[in-house]
Amino acid sequence: MAKSAKLTVATLGKQAKSDLPEALFTEDFHESLVHDTARAEANAKRRGTASSLGRGEVSMTGAKAWRQKGTGRARAGALSVPHRRGGGAAFGPKPRGYTFKVNRKARRKALRAALSVHADRDSVAVLDPGAFSEPSTKKAAEALAKWGARTPTLLVLDAEEASVQKSFRNIQRITVLPAAAVGVADVIGHRSLALTQAAIGVLEERCGDVVRSGAAEESDS
C-alpha cells in the first residue's frame, strides 16, 4: 500500500512541525453520519435502569375511596390512579435499552470526519512524548499555552505513554484519553486536539477502510 500524503501542524514540546496523514484528516464532513455515531456512543453509556410503578403495581387497596352516593362529594374510584398521592405513575419509565447500531464502515468514516474538522480549523497539534519522559504538569501547561490551545482540549495518547498522561491529566479542562477508546463524541466535543504519533498510528488502524474477507482473498490471489 502506498504511503499517504501528509499535512503539517505544530508540535507540542518542540520548535518544529509534524506531519499528519491526509487519509485520516481530509475526510469531508458528514453531519448526519457524525450525529448518528455520536448519539450511538452516548446512548451506549446509558444504563437504562430507570423504573417506576404503574397503577397496577403500587401497593394500595382496590376499594373505592368512598361510597358512590350519599356523601355529598364527587364520586371517586380507586386510590391508585396517577393523580392521587401514592398512586401509580402515568407513562413512567421502565427498564429499556437505548443502544442502536451504526455500521462499522460508517463509524470509521464519522471518526475521520470528526478529526478532519480540527484539521480544517487548525486546532490540531502533534505531541512529542520525548519532551515528557518525566512527568511535569508545569511543563505540560507551558506547552499548551505556547501552542495557544483553545479549551476544552482533548489529548489522545497510546496506552503505554503513562508519563505523558501524568503530565497533562491534572490540568483544568484537559481530557486525556487512550487512542483505542476515543470516540466521535469526544473529538467533536473539544475545541482543540493533540495527539502523539503512536496514537495517530492506532487511529489509522481504527479508521482504515473496511476490507471484506472475500475481497482480501481476491487481492491476494
Backbone bond lengths (Angstrom), bond angles and torsions (degrees), N, CA, C in turn:
res aa  C-N    CA-C-N  psi(-1)  N-CA   C-N-CA  omega(-1)  CA-C   N-CA-C  phi
1 M - - - 1.465 - - 1.529 109.19 -
2 A 1.323 116.64 133.91 1.457 120.72 -178.59 1.512 110.93 -70.23
3 K 1.299 115.48 147.83 1.458 120.76 179.92 1.523 109.60 -73.70
4 S 1.363 115.90 136.17 1.456 120.31 -176.31 1.523 110.49 -76.30
5 A 1.347 114.22 157.82 1.457 120.43 177.32 1.517 109.59 -69.49
6 K 1.345 115.36 169.67 1.450 119.22 -172.45 1.521 111.90 -124.57
7 L 1.328 115.45 153.70 1.450 123.79 170.08 1.520 107.39 -111.24
8 T 1.314 117.62 148.20 1.458 121.84 -177.60 1.516 109.78 -107.59
9 V 1.343 116.22 128.32 1.464 122.39 179.99 1.525 109.13 -136.75
10 A 1.328 115.18 173.16 1.463 120.62 -179.62 1.523 110.97 -70.21
11 T 1.343 114.97 157.58 1.458 121.60 178.45 1.524 109.04 -118.73
12 L 1.323 116.75 125.59 1.454 121.20 177.23 1.522 109.82 -78.73
13 G 1.330 116.69 130.19 1.447 121.21 179.33 1.509 114.25 91.10
14 K 1.345 117.47 0.21 1.463 120.98 -179.67 1.526 109.94 -145.05
15 Q 1.332 115.76 153.93 1.462 121.70 173.08 1.527 107.93 -91.75
16 A 1.314 115.96 67.89 1.455 119.78 -175.42 1.520 109.11 -157.15
17 K 1.318 115.00 173.84 1.455 122.72 175.81 1.523 109.13 -110.28
18 S 1.310 115.31 154.62 1.457 120.70 178.73 1.522 109.82 -127.71
19 D 1.317 114.88 158.06 1.458 120.89 -177.71 1.520 111.25 -99.00
20 L 1.329 115.36 145.32 1.457 122.91 173.28 1.523 108.65 -120.34
21 P 1.312 118.83 141.56 1.468 120.85 178.42 1.526 111.17 -70.83
22 E 1.301 116.89 129.67 1.460 120.81 -179.52 1.520 111.84 -64.17
23 A 1.313 117.68 -32.65 1.462 119.96 -179.10 1.521 112.23 -60.36
24 L 1.327 116.19 -23.97 1.462 121.10 -177.06 1.520 112.49 -97.78
25 F 1.330 117.78 -23.33 1.460 120.77 -170.90 1.530 114.09 -124.29
26 T 1.320 118.18 18.68 1.472 120.15 178.54 1.526 111.86 -128.36
27 E 1.313 116.90 23.98 1.467 120.81 178.85 1.529 109.86 -75.84
28 D 1.338 116.39 138.07 1.463 120.36 174.99 1.529 109.49 -64.77
29 F 1.347 115.98 147.55 1.461 120.25 -177.57 1.517 110.01 -79.90
30 H 1.331 116.39 127.39 1.457 123.08 178.77 1.535 107.10 -116.50
31 E 1.321 115.55 98.59 1.469 119.61 -171.36 1.527 112.48 -60.81
32 S 1.331 117.20 -48.23 1.466 119.60 -177.21 1.522 111.13 -65.90
33 L 1.320 117.04 -37.26 1.465 120.92 -179.68 1.518 110.98 -68.22
34 V 1.334 116.55 -44.56 1.467 120.66 177.72 1.528 110.17 -64.20
35 H 1.323 117.03 -41.01 1.470 120.52 179.98 1.526 111.17 -62.64
36 D 1.336 116.89 -47.24 1.465 120.20 -178.88 1.526 111.41 -63.17
37 T 1.322 116.97 -40.17 1.465 120.40 -178.99 1.523 110.88 -68.48
38 A 1.337 117.02 -43.00 1.463 120.11 178.13 1.527 110.98 -64.13
39 R 1.318 116.53 -39.61 1.473 120.11 178.77 1.524 110.88 -66.80
40 A 1.329 116.98 -38.38 1.462 120.39 177.91 1.527 110.89 -64.08
41 E 1.336 117.17 -39.54 1.466 120.62 178.32 1.529 111.12 -66.04
42 A 1.331 116.43 -41.39 1.458 119.45 179.34 1.526 111.28 -67.59
43 N 1.333 116.57 -40.65 1.465 119.94 179.63 1.519 112.17 -66.30
44 A 1.335 116.31 -31.96 1.461 119.66 -179.84 1.524 111.93 -65.47
45 K 1.337 116.78 -21.53 1.459 120.59 179.24 1.531 112.87 -85.96
46 R 1.320 117.04 -9.87 1.462 120.08 -179.09 1.524 110.07 -78.62
47 R 1.309 116.03 135.39 1.459 120.13 -177.99 1.520 111.25 -78.08
48 G 1.318 117.47 -33.23 1.461 120.63 179.16 1.512 113.83 66.75
49 T 1.352 117.16 33.15 1.466 120.44 -177.10 1.525 113.25 -104.34
50 A 1.350 117.60 2.78 1.466 119.67 179.76 1.526 109.68 -61.81
51 S 1.326 116.12 134.95 1.460 120.21 -177.05 1.519 110.12 -148.26
52 S 1.310 116.22 144.93 1.469 122.01 177.21 1.517 108.93 -137.05
53 L 1.326 115.97 159.28 1.458 121.77 -179.84 1.524 109.90 -90.46
54 G 1.310 115.70 130.30 1.455 120.96 176.09 1.513 111.29 -84.08
55 R 1.322 115.47 -177.82 1.472 120.66 -176.52 1.523 111.60 -60.50
56 G 1.323 116.83 -35.60 1.460 119.64 -178.55 1.513 113.83 -84.71
57 E 1.337 118.34 -0.05 1.457 121.43 -175.58 1.518 113.55 -112.20
58 V 1.330 118.92 -16.49 1.462 120.29 -179.55 1.523 109.90 -71.74
59 S 1.334 114.26 149.43 1.463 119.78 179.25 1.528 108.72 -84.50
60 M 1.331 116.07 96.93 1.455 120.57 -175.44 1.523 108.75 -157.75
61 T 1.320 115.95 150.47 1.454 120.40 179.42 1.519 111.34 -64.40
62 G 1.313 115.37 151.57 1.454 120.09 177.83 1.516 112.73 -94.32
63 A 1.328 116.14 2.65 1.464 119.68 -177.29 1.525 110.88 -74.83
64 K 1.315 115.56 158.48 1.457 120.21 175.82 1.520 109.85 -66.58
65 A 1.327 115.38 151.16 1.461 119.61 -179.56 1.534 111.07 -63.36
66 W 1.297 117.28 -39.22 1.463 124.13 174.05 1.513 107.63 -155.64
67 R 1.313 114.62 172.14 1.455 118.71 -175.53 1.537 110.58 -65.70
68 Q 1.314 114.77 160.70 1.453 119.97 -173.00 1.521 112.18 -66.44
69 K 1.311 117.48 -41.28 1.468 120.73 -172.66 1.527 111.03 -129.18
70 G 1.296 114.76 160.92 1.456 120.23 170.71 1.513 115.90 92.96
71 T 1.336 119.27 -5.95 1.465 119.41 -177.89 1.530 112.51 -95.62
72 G 1.326 117.87 -14.21 1.455 120.83 -176.26 1.519 113.02 83.54
73 R 1.294 116.80 -3.43 1.463 120.09 179.20 1.523 110.34 -105.04
74 A 1.322 115.22 166.10 1.455 119.27 177.49 1.522 109.26 -65.60
75 R 1.296 114.76 148.57 1.464 119.47 -179.87 1.531 109.39 -65.84
76 A 1.298 116.53 146.32 1.466 123.01 -178.57 1.511 109.15 -139.57
77 G 1.324 114.86 145.71 1.457 120.21 179.41 1.517 111.29 -104.05
78 A 1.345 116.04 -133.53 1.459 120.83 -176.37 1.527 110.98 -67.64
79 L 1.338 115.42 151.57 1.463 121.19 178.47 1.527 112.63 -83.06
80 S 1.319 116.92 -5.86 1.469 119.89 -176.36 1.519 112.96 -87.19
81 V 1.321 117.50 5.54 1.461 119.83 -179.38 1.531 109.81 -66.87
82 P 1.315 118.65 151.64 1.469 120.66 -172.98 1.521 115.30 -61.92
83 H 1.344 118.45 -28.49 1.451 118.82 -175.32 1.517 113.26 -84.02
84 R 1.334 117.32 2.83 1.464 119.96 177.07 1.521 110.01 -105.12
85 R 1.324 115.61 151.59 1.456 121.03 179.44 1.524 110.00 -61.88
86 G 1.324 116.19 128.53 1.460 120.79 -178.55 1.509 113.75 86.00
87 G 1.332 117.03 -1.61 1.456 119.70 179.45 1.513 112.40 -77.38
88 G 1.307 115.52 172.32 1.454 120.48 -179.17 1.515 112.03 -73.78
89 A 1.330 115.44 156.35 1.459 121.10 179.56 1.522 110.19 -77.19
90 A 1.327 115.43 140.10 1.456 120.85 175.94 1.524 109.33 -91.37
91 F 1.308 117.57 121.70 1.463 123.20 179.81 1.538 111.69 56.11
92 G 1.325 116.82 37.40 1.455 121.02 179.12 1.517 112.26 -73.80
93 P 1.344 116.93 167.93 1.473 120.06 -178.14 1.518 112.21 -72.43
94 K 1.306 114.71 150.00 1.456 122.99 174.62 1.533 108.02 -133.14
95 P 1.328 118.06 151.90 1.470 119.40 179.73 1.526 111.86 -53.45
96 R 1.317 115.48 132.69 1.465 121.22 -178.38 1.519 109.57 -156.95
97 G 1.297 115.96 163.38 1.456 121.52 176.08 1.515 110.64 -99.60
98 Y 1.335 116.40 137.77 1.457 121.05 -177.78 1.528 112.61 -104.52
99 T 1.312 117.27 -5.79 1.456 120.02 -173.81 1.528 111.17 -72.13
100 F 1.310 114.99 148.47 1.458 121.22 170.99 1.517 108.33 -143.86
101 K 1.303 115.67 158.36 1.463 120.86 -170.27 1.527 111.73 -89.55
102 V 1.329 115.06 135.71 1.464 122.61 166.92 1.519 106.51 -119.72
103 N 1.289 117.31 126.94 1.460 121.06 -175.83 1.528 111.95 -58.06
104 R 1.312 115.42 150.55 1.469 121.09 -176.84 1.524 111.73 -59.38
105 K 1.320 117.13 -42.62 1.463 120.64 179.16 1.521 110.89 -62.62
106 A 1.330 116.71 -39.77 1.465 120.93 179.51 1.521 111.27 -69.21
107 R 1.353 117.71 -38.72 1.465 120.85 178.33 1.527 110.91 -62.28
108 R 1.308 117.00 -43.54 1.467 120.54 -179.54 1.529 111.09 -65.18
109 K 1.313 115.62 -40.59 1.464 119.19 179.26 1.517 110.81 -66.42
110 A 1.341 117.40 -38.39 1.463 121.44 179.01 1.519 111.34 -65.55
111 L 1.330 117.70 -39.37 1.463 120.54 178.61 1.527 111.03 -67.40
112 R 1.322 117.27 -39.49 1.470 119.77 175.74 1.529 110.80 -63.44
113 A 1.328 116.67 -39.48 1.466 120.44 179.27 1.524 111.24 -65.38
114 A 1.342 116.83 -39.81 1.463 120.52 178.94 1.526 111.02 -65.88
115 L 1.320 117.34 -40.61 1.463 120.66 177.58 1.531 111.19 -66.48
116 S 1.317 116.03 -36.54 1.458 120.18 -178.55 1.524 112.22 -67.47
117 V 1.331 117.41 -26.54 1.464 120.26 177.16 1.522 110.13 -60.38
118 H 1.324 116.93 -41.85 1.468 120.32 179.08 1.527 111.02 -67.58
119 A 1.330 116.58 -35.99 1.467 118.86 177.34 1.527 110.70 -65.40
120 D 1.335 116.81 -39.78 1.471 120.57 178.89 1.528 111.32 -65.86
121 R 1.322 116.58 -34.49 1.464 120.90 -177.67 1.528 112.76 -89.07
122 D 1.314 117.06 -0.69 1.460 121.88 -176.84 1.534 111.04 57.38
123 S 1.325 115.79 40.76 1.459 121.01 -179.76 1.525 111.50 -115.25
124 V 1.330 116.58 26.57 1.466 121.22 179.83 1.518 108.46 -123.61
125 A 1.324 116.05 144.97 1.464 122.52 178.17 1.519 108.89 -144.11
126 V 1.315 115.54 159.07 1.462 121.89 176.85 1.523 107.94 -102.49
127 L 1.312 115.98 134.38 1.465 122.00 -179.96 1.525 109.84 -99.83
128 D 1.332 115.85 128.56 1.457 121.04 177.54 1.532 108.72 -87.67
129 P 1.335 119.19 107.40 1.467 120.46 -177.23 1.524 113.07 -66.28
130 G 1.346 117.47 -22.01 1.450 119.82 179.83 1.515 113.05 -65.41
131 A 1.329 117.29 -23.68 1.461 120.65 178.30 1.525 111.82 -76.29
132 F 1.334 116.86 -8.93 1.472 120.90 -179.00 1.528 109.87 -127.92
133 S 1.333 115.15 44.41 1.462 119.30 177.77 1.520 111.10 -63.94
134 E 1.339 115.88 -28.26 1.461 121.21 172.36 1.524 108.17 -114.26
135 P 1.328 118.66 134.85 1.469 120.86 -178.28 1.526 111.90 -59.14
136 S 1.330 115.84 130.30 1.460 121.00 179.25 1.522 108.73 -153.20
137 T 1.329 115.77 103.34 1.463 120.33 179.58 1.527 110.72 -66.78
138 K 1.319 117.23 -37.05 1.456 121.13 179.48 1.522 110.73 -62.19
139 K 1.301 116.51 -45.10 1.459 121.00 -179.89 1.530 110.92 -65.55
140 A 1.318 115.83 -37.33 1.462 119.83 179.03 1.526 111.02 -66.40
141 A 1.335 116.74 -42.80 1.462 120.40 179.05 1.524 111.26 -63.97
142 E 1.333 116.71 -38.25 1.467 120.20 178.53 1.520 111.01 -66.09
143 A 1.340 117.44 -38.06 1.463 120.80 179.14 1.523 111.32 -65.39
144 L 1.328 116.39 -40.50 1.466 120.17 178.21 1.524 111.48 -66.94
145 A 1.328 115.93 -41.18 1.461 119.90 179.62 1.524 111.02 -65.28
146 K 1.319 116.85 -39.10 1.458 120.68 179.86 1.518 111.00 -66.82
147 W 1.314 116.69 -36.18 1.463 121.04 177.09 1.529 110.85 -70.98
148 G 1.331 116.91 -28.72 1.457 120.89 -176.01 1.512 112.02 80.85
149 A 1.325 116.15 39.19 1.460 120.80 -177.18 1.516 111.04 -64.78
150 R 1.314 115.30 132.24 1.451 121.19 175.53 1.519 108.67 -88.66
151 T 1.307 116.28 129.31 1.465 120.55 -177.35 1.524 110.55 -92.04
152 P 1.326 116.18 153.24 1.466 128.03 -0.68 1.525 112.33 -71.97
153 T 1.316 115.14 148.45 1.465 121.99 -176.65 1.522 109.60 -117.12
154 L 1.308 115.80 137.72 1.460 121.95 176.96 1.519 109.16 -106.05
155 L 1.335 115.61 127.72 1.459 122.21 177.03 1.521 108.51 -111.91
156 V 1.324 116.54 120.19 1.466 122.16 -177.19 1.520 108.65 -108.33
157 L 1.339 115.26 123.48 1.460 121.25 -175.13 1.515 111.08 -125.04
158 D 1.320 114.81 165.35 1.456 120.48 168.05 1.522 108.22 -79.29
159 A 1.301 116.91 155.22 1.466 120.93 -175.37 1.523 112.90 -61.64
160 E 1.339 118.11 -25.08 1.466 121.49 -175.67 1.528 113.56 -91.57
161 E 1.316 118.78 -1.32 1.465 121.83 -177.38 1.527 110.35 -90.65
162 A 1.334 114.79 65.33 1.460 121.22 -173.70 1.526 112.66 -68.70
163 S 1.331 117.39 -39.89 1.461 119.90 -177.38 1.527 111.15 -65.00
164 V 1.314 117.17 -35.09 1.468 120.53 177.27 1.527 109.77 -67.26
165 Q 1.318 115.95 -41.76 1.464 119.95 178.68 1.529 111.09 -60.37
166 K 1.327 117.12 -42.93 1.458 120.83 179.86 1.527 111.75 -65.40
167 S 1.316 117.04 -28.53 1.461 120.40 -179.05 1.520 111.98 -72.78
168 F 1.331 117.25 -32.72 1.469 120.60 -171.64 1.528 114.15 -106.96
169 R 1.319 118.71 -16.06 1.458 119.35 -168.30 1.522 114.23 -69.83
170 N 1.333 118.43 -21.21 1.457 120.59 -177.60 1.530 113.53 -97.74
171 I 1.321 117.27 5.79 1.457 120.59 178.31 1.524 108.99 -85.02
172 Q 1.310 116.31 134.56 1.459 120.49 -177.83 1.522 111.18 -62.80
173 R 1.327 114.84 139.22 1.455 124.26 176.09 1.529 112.49 62.82
174 I 1.332 115.48 26.99 1.465 121.73 172.83 1.522 107.44 -117.31
175 T 1.315 116.76 123.21 1.460 122.27 178.66 1.516 109.13 -107.67
176 V 1.317 116.42 127.80 1.464 121.84 179.79 1.527 108.77 -111.42
177 L 1.332 116.43 123.24 1.461 121.21 -178.34 1.525 110.26 -134.35
178 P 1.336 117.30 148.05 1.469 119.81 173.69 1.522 110.46 -73.66
179 A 1.318 116.41 147.13 1.466 120.70 -177.39 1.524 112.45 -62.43
180 A 1.324 116.62 -28.05 1.462 119.67 -178.37 1.520 112.52 -73.03
181 A 1.342 117.17 -16.41 1.465 119.92 -175.50 1.517 113.57 -114.77
182 V 1.324 118.88 -8.79 1.461 120.70 -176.28 1.525 109.74 -68.70
183 G 1.336 115.68 141.13 1.452 120.63 -177.40 1.516 112.36 -123.27
184 V 1.313 115.72 179.04 1.464 121.60 -179.62 1.517 110.95 -62.64
185 A 1.334 116.91 -43.01 1.461 120.50 -179.81 1.525 111.46 -62.27
186 D 1.326 117.32 -35.05 1.470 120.70 177.94 1.531 110.93 -67.01
187 V 1.320 116.45 -42.70 1.472 120.39 -175.90 1.522 111.00 -68.95
188 I 1.331 117.63 -46.72 1.467 119.55 -176.90 1.516 112.04 -78.36
189 G 1.329 117.48 -11.67 1.459 120.31 -179.21 1.516 113.80 -88.24
190 H 1.327 117.95 2.96 1.462 122.29 179.87 1.528 109.72 -124.59
191 R 1.311 115.85 147.75 1.470 121.37 -177.20 1.523 112.81 -83.51
192 S 1.334 117.09 -22.19 1.464 121.24 178.88 1.524 109.07 -133.65
193 L 1.307 115.11 154.11 1.463 121.46 -177.18 1.519 109.31 -137.99
194 A 1.334 116.20 130.35 1.463 122.01 175.68 1.526 108.21 -128.91
195 L 1.317 116.08 137.84 1.460 121.75 -177.76 1.515 110.39 -137.11
196 T 1.322 115.80 151.86 1.457 120.48 170.22 1.525 108.68 -91.66
197 Q 1.321 116.43 163.08 1.464 119.66 179.73 1.530 110.94 -63.62
198 A 1.326 116.32 -35.01 1.463 119.10 177.74 1.522 110.90 -64.83
199 A 1.336 116.82 -39.41 1.468 120.83 177.96 1.525 111.07 -66.18
200 I 1.321 116.38 -37.24 1.469 120.14 177.68 1.522 110.24 -62.29
201 G 1.328 116.32 -39.35 1.461 119.84 177.30 1.519 112.33 -61.78
202 V 1.330 116.07 -40.31 1.474 119.94 177.96 1.521 110.24 -65.58
203 L 1.326 117.01 -42.68 1.464 120.84 -179.74 1.526 111.23 -65.82
204 E 1.321 117.26 -34.52 1.466 119.67 177.05 1.520 110.53 -63.17
205 E 1.329 116.85 -38.49 1.463 119.94 177.55 1.522 110.83 -68.38
206 R 1.345 116.43 -39.26 1.462 120.00 -179.00 1.522 112.65 -71.71
207 C 1.327 117.30 -31.71 1.464 121.03 -173.39 1.521 113.46 -102.36
208 G 1.307 117.15 4.70 1.465 118.79 -179.54 1.511 112.11 -65.25
209 D 1.321 116.07 160.83 1.461 121.14 179.29 1.522 110.08 -61.78
210 V 1.334 114.70 141.95 1.455 120.90 178.58 1.524 109.07 -75.89
211 V 1.322 116.22 124.36 1.467 121.72 179.41 1.519 108.31 -111.02
212 R 1.314 116.60 120.42 1.465 120.70 178.64 1.530 109.88 -71.85
213 S 1.309 115.49 150.33 1.464 119.91 -176.97 1.509 111.66 -61.75
214 G 1.336 117.29 -38.52 1.464 120.35 179.11 1.508 112.17 -63.73
215 A 1.369 115.61 -42.10 1.454 119.78 179.20 1.520 111.37 -65.39
216 A 1.350 115.18 -37.33 1.462 118.89 179.80 1.521 110.79 -65.50
217 E 1.340 116.33 -38.73 1.452 119.57 179.24 1.526 111.23 -66.11
218 E 1.365 115.81 -37.47 1.461 119.04 -179.81 1.526 110.62 -67.69
219 S 1.360 116.02 -38.86 1.470 119.38 179.92 1.520 111.91 -67.64
220 D 1.330 116.66 -31.37 1.459 120.21 179.59 1.529 112.18 -74.66
221 S 1.328 114.67 -27.36 1.455 117.70 -176.72 1.515 112.12 -78.23
